Amino acid sequence: MKKQNGFSLIELLIVVAIILIISAIAIPSYLRSRMQANEASAASSLRMINTAAITYSSTYVDVGYPASLANMGGAPPCTASPTSACLLDDSIALGTKSGYALAWTGDGATPSVAYITTATPVVVGGSGQRMFCTDQSGVIRYDPSGAGCTDASAAVQ
């Protein structure tokens, strides 16, 4: 009788089945972890935006808060001005980071004394589950449905 070299079909099928079972357990955990990381990044981005807005309003007192996120950004090499203050990274100033769309809404007054910033998941349930918002008070709030964060929403701990 000839000696066999290699694996039999049954052995290969068993190995493939084991790999599929491990994948079925690991992939949902990975996706959940990635979504939590995106949410943490969105809350952190809002904290940076609040800090940049306060710095902007104290630097450009006659303007108050900026009219848009882009006014707090600036591509390197950057020269600080009211339209390009060089306070935020470009990914945040352009309005997207880590699966979240960032939006700035000013009060339209001159000097501006109020604003609202939101971080909305690009794909609810995919890139993130919760929507975050903040205003000039600096309190970051969230809506668990990802649909509509307001001043009445729960505060992030």
TIVO-2410 file (N, C-alpha, C; in nm, 3 decimals):
# residues 157
REC num residu      c1      c2      c3 atome chaine
REC   1      M   0.084  -0.118   0.000     N      A
REC   1      M   0.000   0.000   0.000    CA      A
REC   1      M   0.088   0.124   0.000     C      A
REC   2      K   0.045   0.227  -0.076     N      A
REC   2      K   0.119   0.353  -0.086    CA      A
REC   2      K   0.096   0.440   0.036     C      A
REC   3      K   0.200   0.505   0.079     N      A
REC   3      K   0.188   0.599   0.189    CA      A
REC   3      K   0.134   0.732   0.134     C      A
REC   4      Q   0.032   0.789   0.202     N      A
REC   4      Q  -0.030   0.913   0.157    CA      A
REC   4      Q   0.050   1.034   0.204     C      A
REC   5      N   0.061   1.131   0.118     N      A
REC   5      N   0.122   1.260   0.152    CA      A
REC   5      N   0.013   1.365   0.151     C      A
REC   6      G   0.007   1.450   0.253     N      A
REC   6      G  -0.092   1.557   0.257    CA      A
REC   6      G  -0.210   1.521   0.345     C      A
REC   7      F  -0.317   1.600   0.332     N      A
REC   7      F  -0.435   1.585   0.415    CA      A
REC   7      F  -0.548   1.524   0.335     C      A
REC   8      S  -0.636   1.456   0.405     N      A
REC   8      S  -0.754   1.402   0.338    CA      A
REC   8      S  -0.860   1.511   0.328     C      A
REC   9      L  -0.962   1.488   0.249     N      A
REC   9      L  -1.069   1.585   0.230    CA      A
REC   9      L  -1.144   1.610   0.362     C      A
REC  10      I  -1.165   1.507   0.440     N      A
REC  10      I  -1.236   1.520   0.569    CA      A
REC  10      I  -1.156   1.609   0.663     C      A
REC  11      E  -1.025   1.590   0.669     N      A
REC  11      E  -0.941   1.672   0.756    CA      A
REC  11      E  -0.947   1.820   0.715     C      A
REC  12      L  -0.944   1.847   0.588     N      A
REC  12      L  -0.953   1.985   0.540    CA      A
REC  12      L  -1.089   2.046   0.572     C      A
REC  13      L  -1.196   1.970   0.557     N      A
REC  13      L  -1.330   2.021   0.589    CA      A
REC  13      L  -1.344   2.052   0.737     C      A
REC  14      I  -1.285   1.971   0.822     N      A
REC  14      I  -1.290   1.995   0.966    CA      A
REC  14      I  -1.216   2.125   1.000     C      A
REC  15      V  -1.099   2.146   0.940     N      A
REC  15      V  -1.022   2.268   0.966    CA      A
REC  15      V  -1.100   2.392   0.918     C      A
REC  16      V  -1.160   2.384   0.802     N      A
REC  16      V  -1.240   2.496   0.750    CA      A
REC  16      V  -1.359   2.523   0.842     C      A
REC  17      A  -1.425   2.421   0.890     N      A
REC  17      A  -1.539   2.439   0.981    CA      A
REC  17      A  -1.495   2.506   1.111     C      A
REC  18      I  -1.381   2.468   1.164     N      A
REC  18      I  -1.330   2.529   1.287    CA      A
REC  18      I  -1.299   2.677   1.263     C      A
REC  19      I  -1.239   2.711   1.150     N      A
REC  19      I  -1.209   2.850   1.117    CA      A
REC  19      I  -1.337   2.932   1.105     C      A
REC  20      L  -1.440   2.876   1.044     N      A
REC  20      L  -1.568   2.946   1.029    CA      A
REC  20      L  -1.635   2.970   1.164     C      A
REC  21      I  -1.626   2.874   1.254     N      A
REC  21      I  -1.685   2.889   1.387    CA      A
REC  21      I  -1.612   2.999   1.464     C      A
REC  22      I  -1.481   3.001   1.458     N      A
REC  22      I  -1.403   3.105   1.527    CA      A
REC  22      I  -1.436   3.242   1.467     C      A
REC  23      S  -1.448   3.251   1.336     N      A
REC  23      S  -1.483   3.377   1.270    CA      A
REC  23      S  -1.621   3.425   1.311     C      A
REC  24      A  -1.715   3.334   1.321     N      A
REC  24      A  -1.852   3.371   1.359    CA      A
REC  24      A  -1.857   3.428   1.502     C      A
REC  25      I  -1.765   3.386   1.585     N      A
REC  25      I  -1.759   3.438   1.722    CA      A
REC  25      I  -1.683   3.570   1.726     C      A
REC  26      A  -1.573   3.582   1.652     N      A
REC  26      A  -1.484   3.696   1.664    CA      A
REC  26      A  -1.531   3.821   1.588     C      A
REC  27      I  -1.589   3.806   1.471     N      A
REC  27      I  -1.623   3.923   1.387    CA      A
REC  27      I  -1.725   4.015   1.454     C      A
REC  28      P  -1.835   3.966   1.512     N      A
REC  28      P  -1.927   4.060   1.578    CA      A
REC  28      P  -1.862   4.136   1.694     C      A
REC  29      S  -1.774   4.072   1.767     N      A
REC  29      S  -1.703   4.141   1.876    CA      A
REC  29      S  -1.613   4.250   1.821     C      A
REC  30      Y  -1.547   4.222   1.710     N      A
REC  30      Y  -1.461   4.321   1.646    CA      A
REC  30      Y  -1.543   4.441   1.599     C      A
REC  31      L  -1.656   4.417   1.535     N      A
REC  31      L  -1.740   4.526   1.486    CA      A
REC  31      L  -1.795   4.610   1.601     C      A
REC  32      R  -1.834   4.547   1.710     N      A
REC  32      R  -1.883   4.619   1.827    CA      A
REC  32      R  -1.772   4.705   1.887     C      A
REC  33      S  -1.651   4.650   1.894     N      A
REC  33      S  -1.537   4.726   1.947    CA      A
REC  33      S  -1.504   4.845   1.858     C      A
REC  34      R  -1.511   4.825   1.728     N      A
REC  34      R  -1.483   4.934   1.634    CA      A
REC  34      R  -1.588   5.045   1.647     C      A
REC  35      M  -1.714   5.007   1.665     N      A
REC  35      M  -1.821   5.105   1.681    CA      A
REC  35      M  -1.801   5.185   1.810     C      A
REC  36      Q  -1.762   5.118   1.918     N      A
REC  36      Q  -1.737   5.187   2.045    CA      A
REC  36      Q  -1.618   5.282   2.032     C      A
REC  37      A  -1.515   5.241   1.958     N      A
REC  37      A  -1.400   5.328   1.937    CA      A
REC  37      A  -1.440   5.452   1.856     C      A
REC  38      N  -1.525   5.435   1.755     N      A
REC  38      N  -1.572   5.548   1.676    CA      A
REC  38      N  -1.652   5.645   1.763     C      A
REC  39      E  -1.736   5.591   1.852     N      A
REC  39      E  -1.815   5.677   1.941    CA      A
REC  39      E  -1.725   5.755   2.036     C      A
REC  40      A  -1.623   5.690   2.090     N      A
REC  40      A  -1.528   5.759   2.178    CA      A
REC  40      A  -1.453   5.868   2.102     C      A
REC  41      S  -1.417   5.839   1.978     N      A
REC  41      S  -1.349   5.938   1.895    CA      A
REC  41      S  -1.440   6.058   1.866     C      A
REC  42      A  -1.569   6.033   1.843     N      A
REC  42      A  -1.664   6.142   1.817    CA      A
REC  42      A  -1.679   6.232   1.940     C      A
REC  43      A  -1.691   6.174   2.057     N      A
REC  43      A  -1.701   6.253   2.180    CA      A
REC  43      A  -1.573   6.333   2.203     C      A
REC  44      S  -1.459   6.273   2.177     N      A
REC  44      S  -1.331   6.342   2.191    CA      A
REC  44      S  -1.319   6.456   2.090     C      A
REC  45      S  -1.368   6.434   1.969     N      A
REC  45      S  -1.365   6.540   1.867    CA      A
REC  45      S  -1.449   6.659   1.911     C      A
REC  46      L  -1.565   6.632   1.972     N      A
REC  46      L  -1.649   6.742   2.021    CA      A
REC  46      L  -1.579   6.819   2.133     C      A
REC  47      R  -1.505   6.748   2.218     N      A
REC  47      R  -1.429   6.817   2.323    CA      A
REC  47      R  -1.323   6.909   2.261     C      A
REC  48      M  -1.254   6.859   2.158     N      A
REC  48      M  -1.154   6.942   2.090    CA      A
REC  48      M  -1.219   7.063   2.023     C      A
REC  49      I  -1.337   7.043   1.963     N      A
REC  49      I  -1.408   7.153   1.898    CA      A
REC  49      I  -1.446   7.258   2.003     C      A
REC  50      N  -1.495   7.215   2.119     N      A
REC  50      N  -1.530   7.310   2.226    CA      A
REC  50      N  -1.409   7.392   2.268     C      A
REC  51      T  -1.296   7.325   2.287     N      A
REC  51      T  -1.174   7.394   2.327    CA      A
REC  51      T  -1.129   7.493   2.219     C      A
REC  52      A  -1.133   7.449   2.093     N      A
REC  52      A  -1.094   7.536   1.982    CA      A
REC  52      A  -1.188   7.656   1.970     C      A
REC  53      A  -1.318   7.634   1.993     N      A
REC  53      A  -1.416   7.744   1.984    CA      A
REC  53      A  -1.390   7.849   2.092     C      A
REC  54      I  -1.358   7.806   2.213     N      A
REC  54      I  -1.328   7.901   2.321    CA      A
REC  54      I  -1.200   7.978   2.290     C      A
REC  55      T  -1.099   7.907   2.239     N      A
REC  55      T  -0.974   7.973   2.201    CA      A
REC  55      T  -0.999   8.074   2.089     C      A
REC  56      Y  -1.078   8.034   1.990     N      A
REC  56      Y  -1.112   8.122   1.878    CA      A
REC  56      Y  -1.183   8.248   1.928     C      A
REC  57      S  -1.284   8.230   2.013     N      A
REC  57      S  -1.363   8.346   2.058    CA      A
REC  57      S  -1.281   8.440   2.146     C      A
REC  58      S  -1.183   8.387   2.220     N      A
REC  58      S  -1.100   8.476   2.302    CA      A
REC  58      S  -0.990   8.542   2.218     C      A
REC  59      T  -0.951   8.479   2.107     N      A
REC  59      T  -0.851   8.538   2.019    CA      A
REC  59      T  -0.913   8.645   1.928     C      A
REC  60      Y  -1.028   8.614   1.872     N      A
REC  60      Y  -1.097   8.706   1.781    CA      A
REC  60      Y  -1.224   8.757   1.850     C      A
REC  61      V  -1.207   8.844   1.948     N      A
REC  61      V  -1.316   8.891   2.032    CA      A
REC  61      V  -1.424   8.961   1.951     C      A
REC  62      D  -1.386   9.036   1.849     N      A
REC  62      D  -1.485   9.109   1.769    CA      A
REC  62      D  -1.571   9.017   1.684     C      A
REC  63      V  -1.526   8.893   1.660     N      A
REC  63      V  -1.601   8.795   1.581    CA      A
REC  63      V  -1.684   8.703   1.671     C      A
REC  64      G  -1.631   8.672   1.789     N      A
REC  64      G  -1.697   8.576   1.878    CA      A
REC  64      G  -1.665   8.434   1.834     C      A
REC  65      Y  -1.765   8.346   1.837     N      A
REC  65      Y  -1.743   8.209   1.791    CA      A
REC  65      Y  -1.736   8.206   1.639     C      A
REC  66      P  -1.666   8.108   1.582     N      A
REC  66      P  -1.652   8.105   1.436    CA      A
REC  66      P  -1.785   8.074   1.366     C      A
REC  67      A  -1.790   8.106   1.237     N      A
REC  67      A  -1.910   8.079   1.157    CA      A
REC  67      A  -1.919   7.933   1.115     C      A
REC  68      S  -1.804   7.864   1.109     N      A
REC  68      S  -1.804   7.724   1.065    CA      A
REC  68      S  -1.685   7.650   1.124     C      A
REC  69      L  -1.686   7.518   1.111     N      A
REC  69      L  -1.572   7.437   1.154    CA      A
REC  69      L  -1.448   7.472   1.073     C      A
REC  70      A  -1.466   7.498   0.945     N      A
REC  70      A  -1.353   7.528   0.856    CA      A
REC  70      A  -1.276   7.650   0.903     C      A
REC  71      N  -1.343   7.745   0.969     N      A
REC  71      N  -1.274   7.864   1.019    CA      A
REC  71      N  -1.175   7.832   1.130     C      A
REC  72      M  -1.191   7.717   1.196     N      A
REC  72      M  -1.099   7.679   1.303    CA      A
REC  72      M  -0.987   7.588   1.253     C      A
REC  73      G  -0.993   7.549   1.126     N      A
REC  73      G  -0.891   7.462   1.069    CA      A
REC  73      G  -0.790   7.541   0.990     C      A
REC  74      G  -0.725   7.472   0.899     N      A
REC  74      G  -0.626   7.534   0.813    CA      A
REC  74      G  -0.521   7.434   0.773     C      A
REC  75      A  -0.497   7.425   0.642     N      A
REC  75      A  -0.398   7.331   0.591    CA      A
REC  75      A  -0.257   7.386   0.618     C      A
REC  76      P  -0.165   7.297   0.655     N      A
REC  76      P  -0.028   7.343   0.678    CA      A
REC  76      P   0.038   7.385   0.547     C      A
REC  77      P   0.124   7.479   0.541     N      A
REC  77      P   0.158   7.571   0.650    CA      A
REC  77      P   0.044   7.670   0.671     C      A
REC  78      C   0.009   7.693   0.794     N      A
REC  78      C  -0.110   7.771   0.826    CA      A
REC  78      C  -0.071   7.902   0.892     C      A
REC  79      T  -0.135   8.009   0.848     N      A
REC  79      T  -0.120   8.140   0.912    CA      A
REC  79      T  -0.253   8.174   0.975     C      A
REC  80      A  -0.254   8.194   1.105     N      A
REC  80      A  -0.378   8.216   1.178    CA      A
REC  80      A  -0.448   8.344   1.135     C      A
REC  81      S  -0.578   8.332   1.112     N      A
REC  81      S  -0.665   8.444   1.077    CA      A
REC  81      S  -0.807   8.405   1.115     C      A
REC  82      P  -0.902   8.498   1.114     N      A
REC  82      P  -1.040   8.461   1.149    CA      A
REC  82      P  -1.103   8.359   1.055     C      A
REC  83      T  -1.053   8.347   0.932     N      A
REC  83      T  -1.109   8.248   0.839    CA      A
REC  83      T  -1.032   8.116   0.838     C      A
REC  84      S  -0.916   8.113   0.902     N      A
REC  84      S  -0.834   7.993   0.909    CA      A
REC  84      S  -0.747   8.002   1.034     C      A
REC  85      A  -0.803   7.965   1.148     N      A
REC  85      A  -0.738   7.989   1.277    CA      A
REC  85      A  -0.633   7.887   1.316     C      A
REC  86      C  -0.620   7.776   1.244     N      A
REC  86      C  -0.518   7.674   1.270    CA      A
REC  86      C  -0.535   7.609   1.408     C      A
REC  87      L  -0.657   7.593   1.454     N      A
REC  87      L  -0.683   7.535   1.587    CA      A
REC  87      L  -0.722   7.388   1.582     C      A
REC  88      L  -0.776   7.342   1.470     N      A
REC  88      L  -0.823   7.204   1.457    CA      A
REC  88      L  -0.751   7.131   1.346     C      A
REC  89      D  -0.739   7.001   1.362     N      A
REC  89      D  -0.689   6.915   1.255    CA      A
REC  89      D  -0.784   6.923   1.137     C      A
REC  90      D  -0.730   6.911   1.016     N      A
REC  90      D  -0.814   6.923   0.896    CA      A
REC  90      D  -0.925   6.820   0.888     C      A
REC  91      S  -0.902   6.698   0.937     N      A
REC  91      S  -1.009   6.597   0.930    CA      A
REC  91      S  -1.132   6.641   1.010     C      A
REC  92      I  -1.110   6.707   1.122     N      A
REC  92      I  -1.222   6.757   1.202    CA      A
REC  92      I  -1.279   6.883   1.138     C      A
REC  93      A  -1.192   6.974   1.093     N      A
REC  93      A  -1.237   7.099   1.034    CA      A
REC  93      A  -1.317   7.076   0.905     C      A
REC  94      L  -1.289   6.967   0.834     N      A
REC  94      L  -1.363   6.935   0.711    CA      A
REC  94      L  -1.495   6.864   0.741     C      A
REC  95      G  -1.515   6.818   0.864     N      A
REC  95      G  -1.645   6.766   0.906    CA      A
REC  95      G  -1.663   6.616   0.909     C      A
REC  96      T  -1.558   6.537   0.897     N      A
REC  96      T  -1.572   6.392   0.912    CA      A
REC  96      T  -1.451   6.336   0.986     C      A
REC  97      K  -1.482   6.241   1.074     N      A
REC  97      K  -1.374   6.171   1.144    CA      A
REC  97      K  -1.429   6.042   1.203     C      A
REC  98      S  -1.360   5.932   1.180     N      A
REC  98      S  -1.390   5.801   1.240    CA      A
REC  98      S  -1.536   5.759   1.222     C      A
REC  99      G  -1.588   5.773   1.102     N      A
REC  99      G  -1.725   5.727   1.075    CA      A
REC  99      G  -1.834   5.820   1.125     C      A
REC 100      Y  -1.799   5.940   1.164     N      A
REC 100      Y  -1.896   6.039   1.212    CA      A
REC 100      Y  -1.887   6.165   1.128     C      A
REC 101      A  -2.003   6.223   1.099     N      A
REC 101      A  -2.012   6.352   1.031    CA      A
REC 101      A  -2.029   6.460   1.137     C      A
REC 102      L  -1.940   6.557   1.135     N      A
REC 102      L  -1.942   6.665   1.233    CA      A
REC 102      L  -2.005   6.788   1.168     C      A
REC 103      A  -2.095   6.853   1.240     N      A
REC 103      A  -2.163   6.972   1.187    CA      A
REC 103      A  -2.161   7.084   1.290     C      A
REC 104      W  -2.140   7.206   1.243     N      A
REC 104      W  -2.135   7.326   1.327    CA      A
REC 104      W  -2.249   7.417   1.285     C      A
REC 105      T  -2.325   7.465   1.382     N      A
REC 105      T  -2.431   7.563   1.354    CA      A
REC 105      T  -2.411   7.681   1.448     C      A
REC 106      G  -2.377   7.796   1.389     N      A
REC 106      G  -2.358   7.917   1.468    CA      A
REC 106      G  -2.491   7.991   1.483     C      A
REC 107      D  -2.491   8.095   1.567     N      A
REC 107      D  -2.614   8.171   1.589    CA      A
REC 107      D  -2.635   8.279   1.484     C      A
REC 108      G  -2.535   8.307   1.399     N      A
REC 108      G  -2.548   8.406   1.293    CA      A
REC 108      G  -2.528   8.549   1.337     C      A
REC 109      A  -2.508   8.572   1.466     N      A
REC 109      A  -2.489   8.708   1.517    CA      A
REC 109      A  -2.343   8.749   1.505     C      A
REC 110      T  -2.316   8.881   1.512     N      A
REC 110      T  -2.180   8.931   1.515    CA      A
REC 110      T  -2.168   9.027   1.632     C      A
REC 111      P  -2.090   9.001   1.732     N      A
REC 111      P  -2.013   8.878   1.752    CA      A
REC 111      P  -2.103   8.761   1.792     C      A
REC 112      S  -2.062   8.644   1.748     N      A
REC 112      S  -2.139   8.522   1.776    CA      A
REC 112      S  -2.122   8.481   1.921     C      A
REC 113      V  -2.233   8.449   1.988     N      A
REC 113      V  -2.227   8.414   2.129    CA      A
REC 113      V  -2.279   8.273   2.157     C      A
REC 114      A  -2.323   8.200   2.053     N      A
REC 114      A  -2.375   8.065   2.074    CA      A
REC 114      A  -2.349   7.978   1.952     C      A
REC 115      Y  -2.342   7.848   1.975     N      A
REC 115      Y  -2.327   7.752   1.867    CA      A
REC 115      Y  -2.377   7.616   1.912     C      A
REC 116      I  -2.400   7.529   1.817     N      A
REC 116      I  -2.433   7.388   1.843    CA      A
REC 116      I  -2.348   7.305   1.748     C      A
REC 117      T  -2.285   7.202   1.801     N      A
REC 117      T  -2.206   7.111   1.720    CA      A
REC 117      T  -2.262   6.971   1.738     C      A
REC 118      T  -2.278   6.898   1.628     N      A
REC 118      T  -2.328   6.761   1.634    CA      A
REC 118      T  -2.229   6.665   1.568     C      A
REC 119      A  -2.230   6.543   1.616     N      A
REC 119      A  -2.154   6.434   1.557    CA      A
REC 119      A  -2.253   6.321   1.532     C      A
REC 120      T  -2.281   6.295   1.404     N      A
REC 120      T  -2.380   6.197   1.363    CA      A
REC 120      T  -2.312   6.080   1.296     C      A
REC 121      P  -2.346   5.954   1.333     N      A
REC 121      P  -2.283   5.841   1.265    CA      A
REC 121      P  -2.319   5.841   1.116     C      A
REC 122      V  -2.219   5.814   1.032     N      A
REC 122      V  -2.243   5.808   0.888    CA      A
REC 122      V  -2.339   5.694   0.857     C      A
REC 123      V  -2.320   5.579   0.923     N      A
REC 123      V  -2.410   5.465   0.911    CA      A
REC 123      V  -2.453   5.426   1.051     C      A
REC 124      V  -2.578   5.458   1.088     N      A
REC 124      V  -2.627   5.425   1.222    CA      A
REC 124      V  -2.628   5.273   1.237     C      A
REC 125      G  -2.562   5.224   1.341     N      A
REC 125      G  -2.551   5.081   1.364    CA      A
REC 125      G  -2.429   5.020   1.296     C      A
REC 126      G  -2.360   5.098   1.215     N      A
REC 126      G  -2.240   5.051   1.145    CA      A
REC 126      G  -2.116   5.123   1.194     C      A
REC 127      S  -2.110   5.253   1.168     N      A
REC 127      S  -1.995   5.331   1.213    CA      A
REC 127      S  -2.014   5.382   1.355     C      A
REC 128      G  -2.138   5.382   1.403     N      A
REC 128      G  -2.168   5.424   1.540    CA      A
REC 128      G  -2.316   5.411   1.565     C      A
REC 129      Q  -2.355   5.412   1.691     N      A
REC 129      Q  -2.497   5.399   1.725    CA      A
REC 129      Q  -2.553   5.530   1.779     C      A
REC 130      R  -2.474   5.603   1.858     N      A
REC 130      R  -2.525   5.723   1.924    CA      A
REC 130      R  -2.486   5.850   1.848     C      A
REC 131      M  -2.577   5.949   1.853     N      A
REC 131      M  -2.549   6.082   1.801    CA      A
REC 131      M  -2.508   6.170   1.920     C      A
REC 132      F  -2.405   6.252   1.901     N      A
REC 132      F  -2.356   6.338   2.008    CA      A
REC 132      F  -2.379   6.484   1.969     C      A
REC 133      C  -2.396   6.569   2.070     N      A
REC 133      C  -2.408   6.712   2.045    CA      A
REC 133      C  -2.352   6.789   2.163     C      A
REC 134      T  -2.315   6.913   2.137     N      A
REC 134      T  -2.267   7.002   2.241    CA      A
REC 134      T  -2.295   7.146   2.199     C      A
REC 135      D  -2.286   7.236   2.293     N      A
REC 135      D  -2.303   7.378   2.264    CA      A
REC 135      D  -2.199   7.456   2.343     C      A
REC 136      Q  -2.217   7.587   2.351     N      A
REC 136      Q  -2.118   7.672   2.419    CA      A
REC 136      Q  -2.104   7.641   2.567     C      A
REC 137      S  -2.197   7.565   2.626     N      A
REC 137      S  -2.185   7.527   2.767    CA      A
REC 137      S  -2.074   7.424   2.788     C      A
REC 138      G  -2.037   7.351   2.682     N      A
REC 138      G  -1.931   7.251   2.690    CA      A
REC 138      G  -1.978   7.114   2.733     C      A
REC 139      V  -2.107   7.097   2.762     N      A
REC 139      V  -2.161   6.967   2.803    CA      A
REC 139      V  -2.186   6.884   2.676     C      A
REC 140      I  -2.131   6.764   2.672     N      A
REC 140      I  -2.151   6.676   2.558    CA      A
REC 140      I  -2.267   6.583   2.591     C      A
REC 141      R  -2.366   6.581   2.504     N      A
REC 141      R  -2.487   6.500   2.523    CA      A
REC 141      R  -2.498   6.399   2.410     C      A
REC 142      Y  -2.582   6.296   2.431     N      A
REC 142      Y  -2.599   6.194   2.327    CA      A
REC 142      Y  -2.743   6.150   2.317     C      A
REC 143      D  -2.776   6.098   2.199     N      A
REC 143      D  -2.907   6.037   2.174    CA      A
REC 143      D  -2.880   5.893   2.135     C      A
REC 144      P  -2.931   5.794   2.210     N      A
REC 144      P  -2.899   5.654   2.182    CA      A
REC 144      P  -2.951   5.603   2.048     C      A
REC 145      S  -3.051   5.668   1.989     N      A
REC 145      S  -3.103   5.620   1.861    CA      A
REC 145      S  -3.019   5.668   1.744     C      A
REC 146      G  -2.932   5.767   1.767     N      A
REC 146      G  -2.852   5.823   1.660    CA      A
REC 146      G  -2.926   5.922   1.574     C      A
REC 147      A  -3.047   5.962   1.616     N      A
REC 147      A  -3.133   6.042   1.530    CA      A
REC 147      A  -3.140   6.190   1.564     C      A
REC 148      G  -3.144   6.228   1.690     N      A
REC 148      G  -3.166   6.369   1.720    CA      A
REC 148      G  -3.122   6.409   1.858     C      A
REC 149      C  -3.001   6.452   1.873     N      A
REC 149      C  -2.948   6.495   2.001    CA      A
REC 149      C  -2.991   6.639   2.027     C      A
REC 150      T  -3.038   6.665   2.150     N      A
REC 150      T  -3.082   6.800   2.187    CA      A
REC 150      T  -3.030   6.833   2.326     C      A
REC 151      D  -3.061   6.952   2.373     N      A
REC 151      D  -3.020   6.993   2.509    CA      A
REC 151      D  -3.083   6.905   2.616     C      A
REC 152      A  -3.193   6.836   2.582     N      A
REC 152      A  -3.259   6.749   2.679    CA      A
REC 152      A  -3.201   6.608   2.681     C      A
REC 153      S  -3.109   6.578   2.590     N      A
REC 153      S  -3.049   6.444   2.584    CA      A
REC 153      S  -2.959   6.419   2.705     C      A
REC 154      A  -2.928   6.293   2.728     N      A
REC 154      A  -2.844   6.255   2.841    CA      A
REC 154      A  -2.701   6.302   2.819     C      A
REC 155      A  -2.634   6.343   2.927     N      A
REC 155      A  -2.497   6.389   2.920    CA      A
REC 155      A  -2.402   6.269   2.918     C      A
REC 156      V  -2.292   6.281   2.845     N      A
REC 156      V  -2.190   6.177   2.842    CA      A
REC 156      V  -2.115   6.182   2.974     C      A
REC 157      Q  -2.094   6.069   3.035     N      A
REC 157      Q  -2.023   6.062   3.163    CA      A
REC 157      Q  -1.875   6.059   3.143     C      A
***
